[in-house]
Amino acid sequence: RSNNFMMFDQLTDQTLNSSCQGSALDCNKSADDGDALQLPTFSTAAKVRVIITFTLCAVSAVCNLLVLWAAGKGGKRKSHVRILIMNLTVADLLVTFIVMPVDAAWNITVQWQAGDAACRLLMFMKLVAMYSCAFVTVVISLDRQSAILNPLGITEAKRKSKIMLSVAWSMSVVLSLPQMFIFHNVTITVPENFTQCTTHGSFVHRWQETLYNMFTFTCLFLLPLVIMIFCYARILIEISSRMAQSNILSRDVHLRRSHSNIPKARMRTLKMSIVIVTSFIICWTPYYLLGLWYWLFPERMEETVSHSLTHMLFIFGLFNACLDPITYGLFTIHFHQGLRRRRQDSNTRTELENDTCLRQMSCLSSHRQFVSRSGSKRAEEVNDNGDSKKASTPNILVSKI
């Protein structure tokens, strides 16, 4: 039986168990009985998916590399917020350079042609990329919660963020290790030789594979979603309580802070993190829910959902890797500071040039006035020779005395 929706643990809707869900004997028996297997093909929907995937890959690579370059220009001492953004950018680059190209190439070749070792390694790396995106986003949420609820613990926040990032990357690797053992190459000979990188045969019973997929779903999406909602719910409650008490603040404090008594720079970072979390939830929720539906009711889903929709939902999830750097560019102060500095430098140069010109013009005009005055005095002396001689005599006498 053809399976055109990829299992959730593969993180792509490639047709992995394309031959059948049973054993090889069942496959050969069904083929002998005339029930010919329908192997997957490079359909029109798959072609559109490949084009869009390569386009997203190019856009995501350029945007994330620019963000990584801009965030790393701050010298040796970087704020922990910038470190968080850099880690999220690295996770997005893993999705960009591993998940997207592998998915596009796999759709083109239809079957797996890279060998068993590459099958295990790439399935492991794909899940590491997806876990890292989710876990780093959770770390950003926890960091913003700490920044709002405990605004004075800056030094402690930096130490905690480093620890949480280490835990996030370590968990991404550890939770992805099973991929290297359950994925392998499977080849069928009926109706023709067809090789696929799949989990087929790694689980004795179907409920075991469903249990593994549900565990991956919980760690990759459900648990991060609960943590992020909890963090921003606490942040919302804290901001609401501060806004209720903001009427006791002085007018001078209002000029330097937002209405919730939170510094504007911290509020800007909070807004940026909210957009990042929201984009992650919006982009990946439809695809994950579709995967959940597949595990629970595979036959009903295949009869209801078209293959084109599964392509669209996966592409929509990949779009999240492009939104993160765009969000950073819109909200971060570093891009704006760079632009402002360039504008200020150009304005300063223009003002200096204008001041120099004005000074030169003033000096030239004063010199001309001095020359005209001295010339008029000499003319008066020449016209009045008698008076000048009489005036010069006492001067000589004074000088002699």
Wavefront OBJ file of the C-alpha trace (Angstrom):
o trace
v 0.000 0.000 0.000
v 1.395 3.388 -0.998
v 2.236 5.781 1.832
v 2.598 9.322 0.503
v 2.802 10.978 3.885
v 6.074 10.677 5.687
v 6.206 9.386 9.207
v 6.625 12.139 11.749
v 10.000 10.917 12.942
v 11.392 11.499 9.450
v 10.311 15.151 9.451
v 9.466 15.137 5.785
v 6.476 13.773 3.960
v 8.522 11.657 1.593
v 6.918 8.363 0.650
v 9.099 6.167 2.793
v 7.095 2.987 3.221
v 6.119 3.331 -0.389
v 6.062 -0.393 -1.051
v 3.777 -1.670 1.703
v 3.158 -1.739 5.429
v 3.585 -5.490 5.773
v 6.440 -7.902 5.263
v 8.236 -8.594 1.999
v 6.252 -11.813 1.604
v 3.006 -9.858 1.840
v 4.276 -7.471 -0.779
v 5.238 -10.222 -3.189
v 1.968 -12.063 -2.539
v -0.136 -9.022 -3.269
v 1.829 -8.423 -6.420
v 1.359 -12.004 -7.536
v -2.370 -11.693 -6.926
v -2.482 -8.843 -9.389
v -2.708 -6.049 -6.888
v 0.203 -4.108 -8.385
v 2.038 -1.742 -6.103
v 2.011 1.916 -7.017
v 5.485 3.273 -6.440
v 5.821 7.017 -5.784
v 6.678 9.308 -8.679
v 8.003 12.825 -9.143
v 4.548 14.373 -9.357
v 3.586 17.967 -10.173
v 3.011 18.712 -6.498
v 6.484 17.382 -5.717
v 8.001 19.571 -8.452
v 6.342 22.668 -7.020
v 7.553 21.655 -3.579
v 11.138 21.333 -4.829
v 11.084 24.783 -6.463
v 9.662 26.459 -3.365
v 12.041 24.558 -1.074
v 15.132 25.669 -3.006
v 13.822 29.244 -3.024
v 13.281 29.178 0.739
v 16.718 27.638 1.159
v 18.390 30.516 -0.714
v 16.428 33.218 1.120
v 16.959 31.601 4.515
v 20.695 31.150 3.911
v 21.221 34.810 2.969
v 19.084 36.210 5.810
v 20.455 33.958 8.544
v 24.077 34.438 7.484
v 23.564 38.209 7.554
v 22.059 38.001 11.036
v 24.910 35.767 12.224
v 27.436 38.257 10.845
v 25.666 41.270 12.362
v 25.157 39.639 15.762
v 28.791 38.529 15.909
v 30.251 41.962 15.181
v 29.816 43.263 18.722
v 33.325 42.284 19.845
v 34.288 39.773 22.512
v 31.685 40.867 25.058
v 28.217 40.156 23.713
v 24.906 40.476 25.511
v 23.198 37.205 26.312
v 20.262 38.252 24.104
v 22.576 38.405 21.103
v 24.024 35.029 22.073
v 20.499 33.593 22.140
v 19.780 35.048 18.697
v 23.030 33.625 17.351
v 22.124 30.157 18.636
v 18.673 30.387 17.070
v 20.307 31.487 13.813
v 22.647 28.479 13.888
v 19.637 26.197 14.426
v 17.854 27.828 11.474
v 20.994 27.351 9.359
v 20.951 23.639 10.200
v 17.400 23.495 8.892
v 18.468 25.523 5.860
v 21.500 23.462 4.875
v 20.332 19.992 5.964
v 16.553 19.665 6.069
v 15.740 21.744 2.990
v 18.331 20.365 0.514
v 17.775 16.753 1.614
v 14.020 17.138 1.284
v 14.292 18.698 -2.188
v 16.804 16.147 -3.463
v 14.767 13.275 -2.041
v 11.674 14.487 -3.845
v 13.631 14.658 -7.105
v 15.155 11.178 -6.866
v 11.927 9.740 -5.321
v 13.838 6.812 -3.831
v 16.892 6.948 -1.543
v 20.169 6.769 -3.463
v 22.729 7.987 -0.902
v 23.397 4.687 0.858
v 22.651 3.299 4.298
v 25.258 5.348 6.227
v 23.983 8.633 4.783
v 20.425 7.515 5.526
v 21.182 7.094 9.224
v 23.359 10.196 9.538
v 21.054 12.597 7.686
v 17.956 11.413 9.529
v 19.864 12.056 12.760
v 21.007 15.533 11.632
v 17.513 16.473 10.450
v 16.012 15.731 13.836
v 18.873 17.583 15.590
v 18.060 20.645 13.487
v 14.362 20.477 14.316
v 14.946 19.860 18.030
v 17.453 22.718 18.261
v 15.002 25.200 16.715
v 12.305 24.225 19.203
v 14.560 24.085 22.265
v 16.387 27.370 21.583
v 13.012 29.053 21.134
v 12.041 27.677 24.563
v 15.280 29.068 26.043
v 14.427 32.506 24.633
v 11.000 32.300 26.274
v 12.496 31.322 29.643
v 15.064 34.102 29.383
v 12.409 36.745 28.672
v 10.364 35.476 31.607
v 13.391 35.871 33.882
v 14.151 39.329 32.482
v 10.631 40.613 33.216
v 10.003 38.880 36.551
v 13.535 39.450 37.891
v 14.858 42.575 36.129
v 17.802 43.064 38.540
v 19.330 39.620 38.031
v 21.260 40.461 34.842
v 24.448 38.604 35.790
v 22.462 35.578 36.898
v 20.433 35.694 33.665
v 23.603 35.469 31.556
v 24.803 32.429 33.470
v 21.399 30.752 33.285
v 21.058 31.384 29.548
v 24.437 29.707 28.889
v 23.414 26.692 30.947
v 20.014 26.452 29.240
v 21.613 26.694 25.793
v 24.036 23.892 26.661
v 21.138 21.740 27.870
v 19.101 22.556 24.743
v 21.832 21.494 22.323
v 22.719 18.421 24.378
v 19.095 17.287 24.486
v 18.787 17.875 20.744
v 21.651 15.467 20.115
v 20.605 12.858 22.690
v 16.943 12.734 21.642
v 17.972 12.393 17.984
v 20.316 9.441 18.504
v 17.591 6.781 18.032
v 17.264 7.938 14.427
v 20.651 6.374 13.649
v 19.391 2.960 14.773
v 15.796 2.810 13.546
v 16.430 4.229 10.059
v 18.031 2.069 7.400
v 17.811 1.247 3.721
v 15.044 -1.104 2.618
v 14.934 -2.472 -0.935
v 12.029 -4.249 -2.638
v 12.144 -6.093 -5.936
v 8.438 -6.175 -6.811
v 7.227 -4.600 -9.026
v 10.807 -3.318 -9.539
v 13.918 -2.539 -7.551
v 13.107 0.327 -5.230
v 15.232 1.498 -2.271
v 14.013 3.744 0.493
v 15.401 5.154 3.748
v 12.744 4.118 6.241
v 11.951 2.728 9.695
v 10.311 -0.323 8.140
v 11.259 -3.427 10.129
v 12.768 -1.558 13.099
v 9.650 -2.061 15.240
v 8.109 -5.435 15.973
v 4.610 -4.043 16.453
v 2.952 -0.974 15.037
v 2.114 0.408 18.491
v 5.840 0.622 19.229
v 6.404 2.896 16.264
v 3.350 4.946 17.217
v 4.702 5.272 20.765
v 8.066 6.484 19.452
v 6.372 9.000 17.162
v 4.210 10.274 20.014
v 7.285 10.671 22.204
v 8.986 12.667 19.443
v 5.860 14.757 18.962
v 5.733 15.524 22.696
v 9.390 16.514 22.977
v 9.572 18.351 19.672
v 6.348 20.325 19.742
v 3.899 19.705 22.594
v 6.248 20.233 25.549
v 7.937 23.335 24.045
v 4.487 24.741 23.242
v 3.311 24.294 26.856
v 6.469 25.898 28.258
v 6.267 28.880 25.895
v 2.590 29.490 26.665
v 3.301 29.269 30.392
v 6.221 31.728 30.161
v 4.366 34.388 28.203
v 1.251 33.971 30.338
v 3.352 34.836 33.395
v 4.915 37.744 31.520
v 1.462 39.047 30.575
v 0.274 38.803 34.174
v 3.364 40.635 35.426
v 3.053 43.436 32.872
v -0.645 43.822 33.652
v 0.086 44.190 37.358
v 2.787 46.762 36.690
v 0.512 48.746 34.432
v -2.054 48.845 37.224
v 0.579 50.405 39.499
v 2.092 52.731 36.885
v 0.019 55.738 38.034
v 2.354 56.211 41.016
v 5.382 56.729 38.784
v 6.793 60.197 38.314
v 6.625 61.981 34.989
v 10.381 61.739 34.578
v 10.305 57.953 34.868
v 7.538 57.799 32.269
v 9.799 59.589 29.825
v 12.422 56.887 30.110
v 10.221 53.841 30.493
v 7.180 52.293 28.945
v 3.766 52.480 30.560
v 4.317 49.088 32.226
v 7.420 50.392 34.050
v 9.672 48.225 31.855
v 12.632 49.769 30.010
v 11.898 50.303 26.333
v 14.925 48.278 25.187
v 13.761 45.291 27.245
v 10.206 45.706 25.991
v 11.494 45.729 22.397
v 13.358 42.476 23.023
v 10.219 40.997 24.588
v 8.159 41.902 21.527
v 10.791 40.342 19.269
v 10.755 37.081 21.242
v 6.947 36.987 21.170
v 6.972 37.294 17.382
v 9.623 34.553 17.090
v 7.614 32.167 19.287
v 4.347 33.007 17.522
v 5.860 32.380 14.087
v 7.212 29.011 15.267
v 3.787 27.958 16.574
v 1.876 29.181 13.520
v 4.258 27.644 10.986
v 4.638 24.170 12.503
v 1.312 23.498 14.254
v -0.638 22.463 11.109
v 2.031 19.986 10.014
v 2.435 18.449 13.465
v -1.333 18.070 13.874
v -1.474 16.346 10.509
v 1.268 13.974 11.669
v -0.688 13.271 14.844
v -3.743 12.488 12.777
v -1.700 10.091 10.634
v -0.463 8.077 13.623
v -3.885 7.741 15.168
v -6.020 7.266 12.034
v -3.711 6.559 9.057
v -6.350 5.050 6.774
v -8.866 7.828 7.357
v -6.253 10.541 6.821
v -5.067 9.098 3.514
v -8.655 9.042 2.277
v -9.341 12.628 3.370
v -6.120 14.631 2.945
v -4.592 15.161 -0.474
v -0.882 14.792 -1.088
v -0.672 18.414 -2.214
v -1.831 19.582 1.211
v 0.909 17.635 2.963
v 3.461 19.279 0.643
v 2.062 22.731 1.416
v 2.033 22.230 5.189
v 5.640 21.040 5.280
v 6.784 24.006 3.189
v 4.840 26.311 5.479
v 6.784 24.846 8.408
v 10.116 25.438 6.663
v 9.128 29.069 6.157
v 9.774 29.599 9.877
v 13.528 29.480 9.222
v 13.135 32.568 7.011
v 10.933 34.476 9.460
v 13.370 34.383 12.396
v 16.118 36.518 10.778
v 13.524 38.904 9.345
v 12.048 39.343 12.823
v 15.499 39.967 14.259
v 16.226 42.548 11.589
v 12.986 44.398 12.285
v 13.241 44.468 16.071
v 16.886 44.450 17.014
v 18.567 47.730 17.788
v 21.879 46.746 16.257
v 20.803 47.011 12.630
v 19.113 50.323 13.359
v 22.114 51.547 15.311
v 24.382 50.712 12.422
v 22.185 52.622 10.005
v 21.892 55.527 12.412
v 25.638 55.626 12.922
v 26.228 55.759 9.197
v 23.683 58.518 8.851
v 25.161 60.391 11.790
v 28.661 60.005 10.376
v 27.546 61.352 7.007
v 25.654 64.198 8.680
v 28.649 64.993 10.879
v 30.945 65.104 7.869
v 28.525 67.370 6.066
v 28.284 69.674 9.075
v 32.061 69.800 9.436
v 32.441 70.629 5.781
v 29.808 73.340 6.092
v 31.477 74.758 9.202
v 34.839 74.768 7.447
v 33.374 76.587 4.476
v 31.678 79.124 6.732
v 34.892 79.734 8.643
v 36.873 80.172 5.449
v 34.276 82.572 4.113
v 34.249 84.563 7.363
v 38.043 84.714 7.401
v 38.085 85.852 3.788
v 35.471 88.554 4.436
v 37.290 89.832 7.523
v 40.550 89.926 5.558
v 38.860 91.907 2.818
v 37.448 94.348 5.381
v 40.899 94.808 6.930
v 42.475 95.420 3.534
v 39.785 97.968 2.601
v 40.172 99.793 5.898
v 43.955 99.980 5.637
v 43.659 101.166 2.032
v 41.264 103.960 3.022
v 43.603 105.106 5.789
v 46.524 105.274 3.385
v 44.460 107.303 0.947
v 43.575 109.779 3.661
v 47.247 110.126 4.613
v 48.251 110.768 0.999
v 45.544 113.418 0.494
v 46.448 115.229 3.720
v 50.246 115.503 3.596
v 50.492 118.636 5.648
v 48.543 117.272 8.505
v 50.446 114.049 8.430
v 53.784 115.859 8.684
v 52.609 117.917 11.618
v 51.294 114.827 13.278
v 54.530 112.973 12.729
v 56.756 115.544 14.474
v 55.483 115.076 18.005
v 55.665 111.367 17.468
v 59.368 111.640 16.664
v 59.954 113.800 19.691
v 58.159 111.355 21.935
v 60.110 108.517 20.527
v 63.380 110.392 21.119
v 62.359 111.203 24.686
l 1 2 3 4 5 6 7 8 9 10 11 12 13 14 15 16 17 18 19 20 21 22 23 24 25 26 27 28 29 30 31 32 33 34 35 36 37 38 39 40 41 42 43 44 45 46 47 48 49 50 51 52 53 54 55 56 57 58 59 60 61 62 63 64 65 66 67 68 69 70 71 72 73 74 75 76 77 78 79 80 81 82 83 84 85 86 87 88 89 90 91 92 93 94 95 96 97 98 99 100 101 102 103 104 105 106 107 108 109 110 111 112 113 114 115 116 117 118 119 120 121 122 123 124 125 126 127 128 129 130 131 132 133 134 135 136 137 138 139 140 141 142 143 144 145 146 147 148 149 150 151 152 153 154 155 156 157 158 159 160 161 162 163 164 165 166 167 168 169 170 171 172 173 174 175 176 177 178 179 180 181 182 183 184 185 186 187 188 189 190 191 192 193 194 195 196 197 198 199 200 201 202 203 204 205 206 207 208 209 210 211 212 213 214 215 216 217 218 219 220 221 222 223 224 225 226 227 228 229 230 231 232 233 234 235 236 237 238 239 240 241 242 243 244 245 246 247 248 249 250 251 252 253 254 255 256 257 258 259 260 261 262 263 264 265 266 267 268 269 270 271 272 273 274 275 276 277 278 279 280 281 282 283 284 285 286 287 288 289 290 291 292 293 294 295 296 297 298 299 300 301 302 303 304 305 306 307 308 309 310 311 312 313 314 315 316 317 318 319 320 321 322 323 324 325 326 327 328 329 330 331 332 333 334 335 336 337 338 339 340 341 342 343 344 345 346 347 348 349 350 351 352 353 354 355 356 357 358 359 360 361 362 363 364 365 366 367 368 369 370 371 372 373 374 375 376 377 378 379 380 381 382 383 384 385 386 387 388 389 390 391 392 393 394 395 396 397 398 399 400 401
